[in-house]
Amino acid sequence: MRILGTLPHPLLKITAFQHNHRLSLQIEKGLVQITFRFRESEDLKTLADLQRLADQTFLEHALQTLQSMERNKDLALQRFLDDKASEEEFPRIV
């Protein structure tokens, strides 16, 4: 896998990769990430092509998805910690 480069964004870390005639855009926000894969073609084969593909609308939707993933992760972690805390409580003696 070869890193083609990064795309600038104020909130997201965006890295472009090339591997086995595929291009990937890895988009990260905090501790969550999503990867979009595309088949390499005559029209889509360079970092500049990926930069044009990742327009404002594409990145806004990716950001919304990442924010939803963060909320889901945080809620799952909170449920896990709540369950763990309730397991550690002392039994009630009557």
N, CA, C and O atoms as a Tinker XYZ file with bonds, in Angstrom:
   376  protein
     1  N      0.856000   -1.169000    0.000000    73     2
     2  CA     0.000000    0.000000    0.000000    64     1     3
     3  C      0.901000    1.231000    0.000000    63     2     4     5
     4  O      1.873000    1.320000    0.751000    81     3
     5  N      0.554000    2.152000   -0.846000    73     3     6
     6  CA     1.352000    3.362000   -0.989000    64     5     7
     7  C      0.494000    4.570000   -0.646000    63     6     8     9
     8  O     -0.644000    4.693000   -1.098000    81     7
     9  N      1.061000    5.456000    0.158000    73     7    10
    10  CA     0.365000    6.703000    0.491000    64     9    11
    11  C      0.555000    7.679000   -0.668000    63    10    12    13
    12  O      1.680000    8.012000   -1.040000    81    11
    13  N     -0.560000    8.128000   -1.228000    73    11    14
    14  CA    -0.497000    9.124000   -2.298000    64    13    15
    15  C     -0.330000   10.526000   -1.734000    63    14    16    17
    16  O      0.315000   11.379000   -2.344000    81    15
    17  N     -0.917000   10.758000   -0.563000    73    15    18
    18  CA    -0.819000   12.071000    0.055000    64    17    19
    19  C     -1.991000   12.316000    0.983000    63    18    20    21
    20  O     -2.775000   11.415000    1.281000    81    19
    21  N     -2.089000   13.543000    1.427000    73    19    22
    22  CA    -3.169000   13.932000    2.330000    64    21    23
    23  C     -3.960000   15.073000    1.705000    63    22    24    25
    24  O     -3.457000   15.826000    0.871000    81    23
    25  N     -5.207000   15.175000    2.133000    73    23    26
    26  CA    -6.064000   16.263000    1.681000    64    25    27
    27  C     -6.309000   17.187000    2.863000    63    26    28    29
    28  O     -6.629000   16.714000    3.954000    81    27
    29  N     -6.168000   18.485000    2.671000    73    27    30
    30  CA    -6.353000   19.417000    3.789000    64    29    31
    31  C     -7.819000   19.518000    4.205000    63    30    32    33
    32  O     -8.720000   19.551000    3.368000    81    31
    33  N     -8.030000   19.567000    5.512000    73    31    34
    34  CA    -9.374000   19.780000    6.060000    64    33    35
    35  C     -9.208000   20.260000    7.495000    63    34    36    37
    36  O     -8.341000   19.755000    8.207000    81    35
    37  N    -10.016000   21.222000    7.941000    73    35    38
    38  CA    -9.843000   21.768000    9.297000    64    37    39
    39  C    -10.230000   20.803000   10.420000    63    38    40    41
    40  O     -9.717000   20.933000   11.532000    81    39
    41  N    -11.124000   19.837000   10.163000    73    39    42
    42  CA   -11.607000   18.949000   11.227000    64    41    43
    43  C    -11.211000   17.490000   11.038000    63    42    44    45
    44  O    -11.214000   16.718000   11.997000    81    43
    45  N    -10.873000   17.110000    9.823000    73    43    46
    46  CA   -10.639000   15.710000    9.503000    64    45    47
    47  C     -9.209000   15.475000    9.043000    63    46    48    49
    48  O     -8.571000   16.352000    8.461000    81    47
    49  N     -8.723000   14.276000    9.316000    73    47    50
    50  CA    -7.451000   13.846000    8.739000    64    49    51
    51  C     -7.811000   12.942000    7.565000    63    50    52    53
    52  O     -8.449000   11.905000    7.749000    81    51
    53  N     -7.403000   13.332000    6.364000    73    51    54
    54  CA    -7.769000   12.597000    5.157000    64    53    55
    55  C     -6.492000   12.135000    4.469000    63    54    56    57
    56  O     -5.647000   12.947000    4.093000    81    55
    57  N     -6.363000   10.820000    4.310000    73    55    58
    58  CA    -5.185000   10.233000    3.685000    64    57    59
    59  C     -5.626000    9.425000    2.476000    63    58    60    61
    60  O     -6.591000    8.665000    2.548000    81    59
    61  N     -4.917000    9.591000    1.367000    73    59    62
    62  CA    -5.212000    8.851000    0.139000    64    61    63
    63  C     -4.167000    7.758000   -0.048000    63    62    64    65
    64  O     -2.970000    7.988000    0.122000    81    63
    65  N     -4.642000    6.562000   -0.403000    73    63    66
    66  CA    -3.774000    5.407000   -0.606000    64    65    67
    67  C     -4.013000    4.815000   -1.992000    63    66    68    69
    68  O     -5.068000    5.008000   -2.596000    81    67
    69  N     -3.003000    4.087000   -2.480000    73    67    70
    70  CA    -3.133000    3.323000   -3.715000    64    69    71
    71  C     -2.616000    1.918000   -3.439000    63    70    72    73
    72  O     -1.542000    1.747000   -2.863000    81    71
    73  N     -3.400000    0.895000   -3.859000    73    71    74
    74  CA    -2.999000   -0.489000   -3.622000    64    73    75
    75  C     -3.768000   -1.403000   -4.571000    63    74    76    77
    76  O     -4.997000   -1.361000   -4.622000    81    75
    77  N     -3.042000   -2.224000   -5.317000    73    75    78
    78  CA    -3.655000   -3.225000   -6.206000    64    77    79
    79  C     -4.764000   -2.651000   -7.095000    63    78    80    81
    80  O     -5.880000   -3.171000   -7.115000    81    79
    81  N     -4.460000   -1.607000   -7.808000    73    79    82
    82  CA    -5.399000   -0.963000   -8.735000    64    81    83
    83  C     -6.651000   -0.437000   -8.038000    63    82    84    85
    84  O     -7.725000   -0.350000   -8.634000    81    83
    85  N     -6.486000   -0.090000   -6.763000    73    83    86
    86  CA    -7.573000    0.541000   -6.008000    64    85    87
    87  C     -7.041000    1.797000   -5.344000    63    86    88    89
    88  O     -5.869000    1.882000   -4.977000    81    87
    89  N     -7.916000    2.756000   -5.201000    73    87    90
    90  CA    -7.602000    3.974000   -4.461000    64    89    91
    91  C     -8.482000    3.992000   -3.223000    63    90    92    93
    92  O     -9.639000    3.573000   -3.267000    81    91
    93  N     -7.934000    4.474000   -2.130000    73    91    94
    94  CA    -8.691000    4.557000   -0.884000    64    93    95
    95  C     -8.560000    5.946000   -0.299000    63    94    96    97
    96  O     -7.504000    6.574000   -0.370000    81    95
    97  N     -9.652000    6.412000    0.279000    73    95    98
    98  CA    -9.644000    7.640000    1.074000    64    97    99
    99  C     -9.966000    7.240000    2.502000    63    98   100   101
   100  O    -11.064000    6.764000    2.791000    81    99
   101  N     -9.007000    7.434000    3.388000    73    99   102
   102  CA    -9.218000    7.153000    4.810000    64   101   103
   103  C     -9.479000    8.480000    5.500000    63   102   104   105
   104  O     -8.657000    9.395000    5.442000    81   103
   105  N    -10.623000    8.576000    6.150000    73   103   106
   106  CA   -11.033000    9.823000    6.792000    64   105   107
   107  C    -11.166000    9.558000    8.281000    63   106   108   109
   108  O    -11.911000    8.672000    8.699000    81   107
   109  N    -10.436000   10.337000    9.082000    73   107   110
   110  CA   -10.396000   10.131000   10.528000    64   109   111
   111  C    -10.863000   11.379000   11.265000    63   110   112   113
   112  O    -10.618000   12.510000   10.847000    81   111
   113  N    -11.547000   11.125000   12.380000    73   111   114
   114  CA   -11.926000   12.201000   13.304000    64   113   115
   115  C    -11.822000   11.614000   14.702000    63   114   116   117
   116  O    -12.612000   10.748000   15.077000    81   115
   117  N    -10.867000   12.075000   15.457000    73   115   118
   118  CA   -10.666000   11.525000   16.797000    64   117   119
   119  C    -10.298000   10.062000   16.723000    63   118   120   121
   120  O     -9.323000    9.693000   16.068000    81   119
   121  N    -11.079000    9.222000   17.396000    73   119   122
   122  CA   -10.783000    7.794000   17.456000    64   121   123
   123  C    -11.637000    6.964000   16.501000    63   122   124   125
   124  O    -11.661000    5.738000   16.613000    81   123
   125  N    -12.330000    7.599000   15.573000    73   123   126
   126  CA   -13.118000    6.857000   14.589000    64   125   127
   127  C    -12.620000    7.184000   13.184000    63   126   128   129
   128  O    -12.109000    8.273000   12.918000    81   127
   129  N    -12.783000    6.212000   12.299000    73   127   130
   130  CA   -12.356000    6.421000   10.920000    64   129   131
   131  C    -13.244000    5.627000    9.973000    63   130   132   133
   132  O    -13.828000    4.608000   10.343000    81   131
   133  N    -13.330000    6.119000    8.742000    73   131   134
   134  CA   -14.004000    5.390000    7.678000    64   133   135
   135  C    -13.083000    5.389000    6.470000    63   134   136   137
   136  O    -12.289000    6.310000    6.275000    81   135
   137  N    -13.198000    4.354000    5.671000    73   135   138
   138  CA   -12.394000    4.244000    4.465000    64   137   139
   139  C    -13.316000    4.005000    3.281000    63   138   140   141
   140  O    -14.173000    3.122000    3.314000    81   139
   141  N    -13.134000    4.790000    2.250000    73   139   142
   142  CA   -13.856000    4.622000    0.995000    64   141   143
   143  C    -12.870000    4.078000   -0.025000    63   142   144   145
   144  O    -11.779000    4.625000   -0.184000    81   143
   145  N    -13.243000    3.001000   -0.722000    73   143   146
   146  CA   -12.374000    2.403000   -1.733000    64   145   147
   147  C    -13.010000    2.583000   -3.108000    63   146   148   149
   148  O    -14.228000    2.510000   -3.274000    81   147
   149  N    -12.139000    2.822000   -4.085000    73   147   150
   150  CA   -12.572000    3.029000   -5.461000    64   149   151
   151  C    -11.669000    2.226000   -6.389000    63   150   152   153
   152  O    -10.469000    2.095000   -6.146000    81   151
   153  N    -12.252000    1.697000   -7.442000    73   151   154
   154  CA   -11.432000    1.034000   -8.455000    64   153   155
   155  C    -10.695000    2.107000   -9.251000    63   154   156   157
   156  O    -11.271000    3.126000   -9.631000    81   155
   157  N     -9.421000    1.858000   -9.492000    73   155   158
   158  CA    -8.628000    2.777000  -10.296000    64   157   159
   159  C     -9.116000    2.698000  -11.741000    63   158   160   161
   160  O     -9.380000    1.610000  -12.252000    81   159
   161  N     -9.233000    3.850000  -12.396000    73   159   162
   162  CA    -9.673000    3.896000  -13.794000    64   161   163
   163  C     -8.954000    5.038000  -14.493000    63   162   164   165
   164  O     -8.151000    5.750000  -13.889000    81   163
   165  N     -9.249000    5.199000  -15.753000    73   163   166
   166  CA    -8.652000    6.304000  -16.504000    64   165   167
   167  C     -9.059000    7.654000  -15.915000    63   166   168   169
   168  O     -8.283000    8.609000  -15.930000    81   167
   169  N    -10.276000    7.717000  -15.400000    73   167   170
   170  CA   -10.783000    8.977000  -14.850000    64   169   171
   171  C    -10.427000    9.180000  -13.386000    63   170   172   173
   172  O    -10.470000   10.303000  -12.883000    81   171
   173  N    -10.077000    8.103000  -12.703000    73   171   174
   174  CA    -9.810000    8.178000  -11.265000    64   173   175
   175  C     -8.531000    7.404000  -10.968000    63   174   176   177
   176  O     -8.559000    6.188000  -10.778000    81   175
   177  N     -7.399000    8.128000  -10.930000    73   175   178
   178  CA    -6.137000    7.424000  -10.706000    64   177   179
   179  C     -5.080000    8.236000   -9.964000    63   178   180   181
   180  O     -4.010000    7.709000   -9.658000    81   179
   181  N     -5.349000    9.487000   -9.673000    73   179   182
   182  CA    -4.333000   10.324000   -9.034000    64   181   183
   183  C     -4.877000   10.964000   -7.760000    63   182   184   185
   184  O     -6.079000   10.940000   -7.491000    81   183
   185  N     -3.966000   11.532000   -6.991000    73   183   186
   186  CA    -4.366000   12.273000   -5.796000    64   185   187
   187  C     -5.273000   13.443000   -6.169000    63   186   188   189
   188  O     -6.239000   13.733000   -5.464000    81   187
   189  N     -4.966000   14.108000   -7.265000    73   187   190
   190  CA    -5.798000   15.232000   -7.714000    64   189   191
   191  C     -7.218000   14.767000   -8.050000    63   190   192   193
   192  O     -8.187000   15.475000   -7.777000    81   191
   193  N     -7.338000   13.575000   -8.642000    73   191   194
   194  CA    -8.667000   13.026000   -8.937000    64   193   195
   195  C     -9.446000   12.784000   -7.647000    63   194   196   197
   196  O    -10.625000   13.125000   -7.552000    81   195
   197  N     -8.781000   12.195000   -6.657000    73   195   198
   198  CA    -9.437000   11.944000   -5.372000    64   197   199
   199  C     -9.838000   13.250000   -4.696000    63   198   200   201
   200  O    -10.886000   13.335000   -4.056000    81   199
   201  N     -8.998000   14.257000   -4.845000    73   199   202
   202  CA    -9.301000   15.556000   -4.236000    64   201   203
   203  C    -10.555000   16.158000   -4.874000    63   202   204   205
   204  O    -11.378000   16.755000   -4.179000    81   203
   205  N    -10.703000   16.006000   -6.184000    73   203   206
   206  CA   -11.916000   16.506000   -6.847000    64   205   207
   207  C    -13.137000   15.682000   -6.443000    63   206   208   209
   208  O    -14.230000   16.227000   -6.292000    81   207
   209  N    -12.956000   14.372000   -6.269000    73   207   210
   210  CA   -14.059000   13.506000   -5.864000    64   209   211
   211  C    -14.542000   13.862000   -4.460000    63   210   212   213
   212  O    -15.744000   13.883000   -4.197000    81   211
   213  N    -13.604000   14.140000   -3.567000    73   211   214
   214  CA   -13.938000   14.451000   -2.166000    64   213   215
   215  C    -14.325000   15.925000   -2.049000    63   214   216   217
   216  O    -13.641000   16.718000   -1.402000    81   215
   217  N    -15.428000   16.263000   -2.688000    73   215   218
   218  CA   -15.883000   17.652000   -2.666000    64   217   219
   219  C    -16.552000   17.983000   -1.329000    63   218   220   221
   220  O    -16.619000   17.139000   -0.435000    81   219
   221  N    -17.035000   19.191000   -1.206000    73   219   222
   222  CA   -17.617000   19.656000    0.057000    64   221   223
   223  C    -18.789000   18.781000    0.497000    63   222   224   225
   224  O    -18.904000   18.452000    1.678000    81   223
   225  N    -19.649000   18.408000   -0.426000    73   223   226
   226  CA   -20.807000   17.576000   -0.088000    64   225   227
   227  C    -20.365000   16.207000    0.420000    63   226   228   229
   228  O    -20.875000   15.720000    1.429000    81   227
   229  N    -19.415000   15.587000   -0.280000    73   227   230
   230  CA   -18.891000   14.278000    0.127000    64   229   231
   231  C    -18.323000   14.350000    1.539000    63   230   232   233
   232  O    -18.609000   13.487000    2.369000    81   231
   233  N    -17.521000   15.376000    1.815000    73   231   234
   234  CA   -16.872000   15.494000    3.124000    64   233   235
   235  C    -17.867000   15.864000    4.223000    63   234   236   237
   236  O    -17.697000   15.440000    5.366000    81   235
   237  N    -18.895000   16.638000    3.906000    73   235   238
   238  CA   -19.933000   16.945000    4.909000    64   237   239
   239  C    -20.661000   15.674000    5.331000    63   238   240   241
   240  O    -20.931000   15.469000    6.514000    81   239
   241  N    -20.978000   14.821000    4.354000    73   239   242
   242  CA   -21.648000   13.555000    4.674000    64   241   243
   243  C    -20.715000   12.638000    5.465000    63   242   244   245
   244  O    -21.152000   11.960000    6.395000    81   243
   245  N    -19.439000   12.616000    5.098000    73   243   246
   246  CA   -18.467000   11.805000    5.838000    64   245   247
   247  C    -18.356000   12.299000    7.281000    63   246   248   249
   248  O    -18.290000   11.492000    8.208000    81   247
   249  N    -18.336000   13.609000    7.475000    73   247   250
   250  CA   -18.256000   14.175000    8.821000    64   249   251
   251  C    -19.489000   13.799000    9.641000    63   250   252   253
   252  O    -19.365000   13.447000   10.814000    81   251
   253  N    -20.669000   13.868000    9.042000    73   251   254
   254  CA   -21.892000   13.465000    9.749000    64   253   255
   255  C    -21.827000   11.991000   10.151000    63   254   256   257
   256  O    -22.227000   11.627000   11.257000    81   255
   257  N    -21.326000   11.152000    9.259000    73   255   258
   258  CA   -21.187000    9.722000    9.560000    64   257   259
   259  C    -20.215000    9.512000   10.710000    63   258   260   261
   260  O    -20.487000    8.724000   11.615000    81   259
   261  N    -19.088000   10.207000   10.685000    73   259   262
   262  CA   -18.093000   10.073000   11.752000    64   261   263
   263  C    -18.651000   10.558000   13.088000    63   262   264   265
   264  O    -18.391000    9.946000   14.123000    81   263
   265  N    -19.410000   11.643000   13.075000    73   263   266
   266  CA   -20.011000   12.140000   14.314000    64   265   267
   267  C    -21.011000   11.131000   14.865000    63   266   268   269
   268  O    -21.086000   10.928000   16.077000    81   267
   269  N    -21.776000   10.502000   13.986000    73   267   270
   270  CA   -22.712000    9.462000   14.409000    64   269   271
   271  C    -21.956000    8.266000   14.988000    63   270   272   273
   272  O    -22.378000    7.691000   15.991000    81   271
   273  N    -20.851000    7.895000   14.363000    73   271   274
   274  CA   -20.028000    6.793000   14.866000    64   273   275
   275  C    -19.453000    7.131000   16.238000    63   274   276   277
   276  O    -19.400000    6.271000   17.117000    81   275
   277  N    -19.022000    8.376000   16.425000    73   275   278
   278  CA   -18.496000    8.797000   17.729000    64   277   279
   279  C    -19.569000    8.691000   18.809000    63   278   280   281
   280  O    -19.302000    8.199000   19.906000    81   279
   281  N    -20.792000    9.155000   18.499000    73   279   282
   282  CA   -21.887000    9.070000   19.465000    64   281   283
   283  C    -22.188000    7.611000   19.813000    63   282   284   285
   284  O    -22.378000    7.273000   20.981000    81   283
   285  N    -22.229000    6.761000   18.804000    73   283   286
   286  CA   -22.494000    5.346000   19.018000    64   285   287
   287  C    -21.411000    4.720000   19.895000    63   286   288   289
   288  O    -21.715000    3.948000   20.805000    81   287
   289  N    -20.158000    5.050000   19.625000    73   287   290
   290  CA   -19.033000    4.534000   20.410000    64   289   291
   291  C    -19.125000    5.015000   21.851000    63   290   292   293
   292  O    -18.942000    4.231000   22.783000    81   291
   293  N    -19.406000    6.293000   22.034000    73   291   294
   294  CA   -19.499000    6.852000   23.388000    64   293   295
   295  C    -20.646000    6.228000   24.180000    63   294   296   297
   296  O    -20.491000    5.918000   25.361000    81   295
   297  N    -21.795000    6.044000   23.532000    73   295   298
   298  CA   -22.942000    5.433000   24.209000    64   297   299
   299  C    -22.656000    3.978000   24.574000    63   298   300   301
   300  O    -23.005000    3.532000   25.668000    81   299
   301  N    -22.028000    3.242000   23.669000    73   299   302
   302  CA   -21.680000    1.842000   23.955000    64   301   303
   303  C    -20.689000    1.763000   25.107000    63   302   304   305
   304  O    -20.816000    0.902000   25.977000    81   303
   305  N    -19.710000    2.650000   25.117000    73   303   306
   306  CA   -18.725000    2.662000   26.198000    64   305   307
   307  C    -19.392000    2.999000   27.525000    63   306   308   309
   308  O    -19.062000    2.406000   28.552000    81   307
   309  N    -20.324000    3.945000   27.512000    73   307   310
   310  CA   -21.024000    4.307000   28.745000    64   309   311
   311  C    -21.847000    3.138000   29.272000    63   310   312   313
   312  O    -21.848000    2.874000   30.474000    81   311
   313  N    -22.553000    2.428000   28.376000    73   311   314
   314  CA   -23.323000    1.249000   28.802000    64   313   315
   315  C    -22.394000    0.190000   29.389000    63   314   316   317
   316  O    -22.704000   -0.419000   30.412000    81   315
   317  N    -21.272000   -0.022000   28.746000    73   315   318
   318  CA   -20.291000   -0.996000   29.221000    64   317   319
   319  C    -19.804000   -0.632000   30.618000    63   318   320   321
   320  O    -19.757000   -1.483000   31.506000    81   319
   321  N    -19.442000    0.635000   30.810000    73   319   322
   322  CA   -18.935000    1.068000   32.113000    64   321   323
   323  C    -20.026000    1.010000   33.181000    63   322   324   325
   324  O    -19.746000    0.657000   34.327000    81   323
   325  N    -21.267000    1.352000   32.822000    73   323   326
   326  CA   -22.374000    1.262000   33.776000    64   325   327
   327  C    -22.609000   -0.186000   34.195000    63   326   328   329
   328  O    -22.811000   -0.466000   35.377000    81   327
   329  N    -22.582000   -1.108000   33.231000    73   327   330
   330  CA   -22.757000   -2.532000   33.540000    64   329   331
   331  C    -21.637000   -3.030000   34.434000    63   330   332   333
   332  O    -21.875000   -3.778000   35.382000    81   331
   333  N    -20.422000   -2.617000   34.134000    73   331   334
   334  CA   -19.262000   -3.042000   34.915000    64   333   335
   335  C    -19.365000   -2.513000   36.344000    63   334   336   337
   336  O    -19.050000   -3.229000   37.295000    81   335
   337  N    -19.804000   -1.266000   36.498000    73   335   338
   338  CA   -19.943000   -0.674000   37.834000    64   337   339
   339  C    -21.015000   -1.401000   38.635000    63   338   340   341
   340  O    -20.850000   -1.621000   39.835000    81   339
   341  N    -22.117000   -1.778000   37.978000    73   339   342
   342  CA   -23.181000   -2.474000   38.708000    64   341   343
   343  C    -22.747000   -3.885000   39.102000    63   342   344   345
   344  O    -23.222000   -4.408000   40.111000    81   343
   345  N    -21.869000   -4.506000   38.340000    73   343   346
   346  CA   -21.345000   -5.825000   38.691000    64   345   347
   347  C    -20.444000   -5.759000   39.917000    63   346   348   349
   348  O    -20.338000   -6.727000   40.671000    81   347
   349  N    -19.800000   -4.621000   40.110000    73   347   350
   350  CA   -18.835000   -4.485000   41.197000    64   349   351
   351  C    -19.470000   -4.034000   42.508000    63   350   352   353
   352  O    -18.776000   -3.931000   43.519000    81   351
   353  N    -20.768000   -3.766000   42.512000    73   351   354
   354  CA   -21.429000   -3.346000   43.742000    64   353   355
   355  C    -21.491000   -4.515000   44.718000    63   354   356   357
   356  O    -21.595000   -5.675000   44.321000    81   355
   357  N    -21.427000   -4.186000   45.980000    73   355   358
   358  CA   -21.526000   -5.222000   47.014000    64   357   359
   359  C    -22.955000   -5.734000   47.094000    63   358   360   361
   360  O    -23.900000   -4.970000   46.898000    81   359
   361  N    -23.122000   -7.019000   47.379000    73   359   362
   362  CA   -24.482000   -7.541000   47.512000    64   361   363
   363  C    -25.168000   -6.936000   48.737000    63   362   364   365
   364  O    -24.520000   -6.621000   49.735000    81   363
   365  N    -26.457000   -6.784000   48.644000    73   363   366
   366  CA   -27.227000   -6.210000   49.742000    64   365   367
   367  C    -27.495000   -7.294000   50.785000    63   366   368   369
   368  O    -27.997000   -8.372000   50.466000    81   367
   369  N    -27.158000   -6.994000   52.006000    73   367   370
   370  CA   -27.374000   -7.940000   53.103000    64   369   371
   371  C    -28.572000   -7.455000   53.898000    63   370   372   373
   372  O    -28.618000   -6.307000   54.341000    81   371
   373  N    -29.529000   -8.334000   54.072000    73   371   374
   374  CA   -30.766000   -7.976000   54.769000    64   373   375
   375  C    -30.661000   -8.325000   56.224000    63   374   376
   376  O    -31.604000   -8.100000   56.982000    81   375
